[in-house]
Amino acid sequence: MKKLIFLAIAGILFSLLISNLAFSEMAEVKVGKGTLKIGGILQAGFTLNLEDEGIGPSFSNSFTLNRARFLFWGEIVPGKVKYFVQLDTKVKPAILDYKARFFYIEKTEITVGRFLPNFTLYMPYSTAKLEMINYPLTTSRFAVWRQVGIQTTTKTEYVDFNVGIFNGYPANNFSDDNDAKDFLGRVEFKPPTENAKVTVGGFAWIGSALPKFQGYAVSNPDEKTLEMNRFGGFAKVDYKANDVTLKFRGEFLMASTEKLTSAHVDNVASVDAQAYFGHIGIQPDPRVEFLVRYDFYDPDTDTEDDAISWFTGGVNYYLEGINSMFYLNYIHKIEEGDEVDNDLVVVQVQITF
């Protein structure tokens, strides 16, 4: 019965997507100073949970509104001062990003505001450019998400690098509760190759936060902070042969996080975690792409039977590139120890403008 429901819903969503193929170039909006452009990211779909037992949201089959975002960007000083604002109607407060962008140093952008730092391979991506519906576990389990701070981006022919200072944990903050700040460093190498675009890089996040035990602040007269550090590397390859495009993505991340073992600020233990993924995609036609990804996540490398693995297979159908497309993902989840029957089939329709 569930398969019939899924096939019917997938057919309806696909028909709606085809019937709404209306994409036009954005026009600039008249403003008091500078320029303004408006865009959007609209994503909705259906999640089929293959678990046959249990009740509640984790077991339900449901239609989902994943994102309904509106973007505003433009220039104040041509080529020198730009801005970017992103709103999401699903969250409160609705503002996700605000970036003031300055280009007064050659080959370098200085960004100030609230935004996604250039941390993992996928974290700085627009959600409209994700090849699969979900982020890989290297991002979803360790991302620092939106931060308030400052970041530099320097781009040269063969090397790009970022340096940043941010409020730090907790993620998605608007302000900070301690004087300690978090630091970002990232470098990407772009070797010249024929018929392929290759990027190899690494990143580091050096973080700290006030100690908490079971979610509550503890007495901390000396204002001690706990370390929250992440280190990783990634590779990205797009290879084109005739009309076929092959894609590879891979990433490895290690994390070291200090935590309190009791309500006393001196009782600290360090937890080491890791995650990695490998992603392969083949696009035999501009409209169709087949993808597979393997994710691994271990929240504590000193503890047995707590790691998880995800196999995700997907098909993307592009009606007008990423501006009008259809995702279909099957996610097979494997838990060490007691395995849970919690596989998912997920459909998503995307319109961007």
Secondary structure as the mmCIF struct_conf table of DSSP 4:
data_model
#
loop_
_struct_conf.conf_type_id
_struct_conf.id
_struct_conf.beg_label_comp_id
_struct_conf.beg_label_asym_id
_struct_conf.beg_label_seq_id
_struct_conf.end_label_comp_id
_struct_conf.end_label_asym_id
_struct_conf.end_label_seq_id
HELX_RH_AL_P HELX_RH_AL_P1 LYS A 2 SER A 19
TURN_TY1_P TURN_TY1_P1 ASN A 20 ASN A 20
HELX_LH_PP_P HELX_LH_PP_P1 GLU A 28 GLU A 28
STRN STRN1 VAL A 29 VAL A 29
HELX_LH_PP_P HELX_LH_PP_P2 LYS A 30 LYS A 30
BEND BEND1 GLY A 32 GLY A 34
STRN STRN2 LEU A 36 LEU A 36
STRN STRN3 LYS A 37 ASN A 49
BEND BEND2 GLU A 53 GLU A 53
BEND BEND3 GLY A 56 GLY A 56
HELX_RH_3T_P HELX_RH_3T_P1 PRO A 57 PHE A 59
STRN STRN4 SER A 62 VAL A 77
TURN_TY1_P TURN_TY1_P2 PRO A 78 LYS A 80
STRN STRN5 VAL A 81 ASP A 88
TURN_TY1_P TURN_TY1_P3 THR A 89 LYS A 90
BEND BEND4 VAL A 91 PRO A 93
STRN STRN6 ILE A 95 ILE A 105
TURN_TY1_P TURN_TY1_P4 GLU A 106 LYS A 107
STRN STRN7 THR A 108 PHE A 115
BEND BEND5 ASN A 118 ASN A 118
BEND BEND6 THR A 120 TYR A 122
TURN_TY1_P TURN_TY1_P5 MET A 123 PRO A 124
BEND BEND7 TYR A 125 TYR A 125
HELX_RH_3T_P HELX_RH_3T_P2 THR A 127 LYS A 129
BEND BEND8 GLU A 131 ASN A 134
HELX_LH_PP_P HELX_LH_PP_P3 TYR A 135 PRO A 136
HELX_RH_AL_P HELX_RH_AL_P2 LEU A 137 SER A 140
TURN_TY1_P TURN_TY1_P6 ARG A 141 PHE A 142
BEND BEND9 ARG A 146 ARG A 146
STRN STRN8 GLN A 147 LYS A 155
BEND BEND10 GLU A 157 TYR A 158
STRN STRN9 VAL A 159 PHE A 166
BEND BEND11 TYR A 169 ASN A 172
BEND BEND12 PHE A 174 SER A 175
BEND BEND13 ASP A 177 ASP A 179
STRN STRN10 ASP A 182 PHE A 189
BEND BEND14 GLU A 194 ASN A 195
STRN STRN11 ALA A 196 ALA A 209
STRN STRN12 LYS A 212 PHE A 213
TURN_TY1_P TURN_TY1_P7 GLN A 214 GLY A 215
STRN STRN13 TYR A 216 ALA A 217
TURN_TY1_P TURN_TY1_P8 PRO A 221 ASP A 222
STRN STRN14 LEU A 226 ALA A 241
TURN_TY1_P TURN_TY1_P9 ASN A 242 ASP A 243
STRN STRN15 VAL A 244 LEU A 260
BEND BEND15 THR A 261 HIS A 264
TURN_TY1_P TURN_TY1_P10 VAL A 265 ASP A 266
STRN STRN16 VAL A 268 ASP A 285
TURN_TY1_P TURN_TY1_P11 PRO A 286 ARG A 287
STRN STRN17 VAL A 288 ASP A 298
BEND BEND16 PRO A 299 PRO A 299
TURN_TY1_P TURN_TY1_P12 THR A 301 ASP A 302
BEND BEND17 THR A 303 ASP A 305
STRN STRN18 ILE A 308 TYR A 318
BEND BEND18 LEU A 319 GLU A 320
HELX_RH_3T_P HELX_RH_3T_P3 GLY A 321 ASN A 323
STRN STRN19 SER A 324 GLU A 335
BEND BEND19 GLU A 336 ASP A 338
STRN STRN20 LEU A 344 THR A 352
#
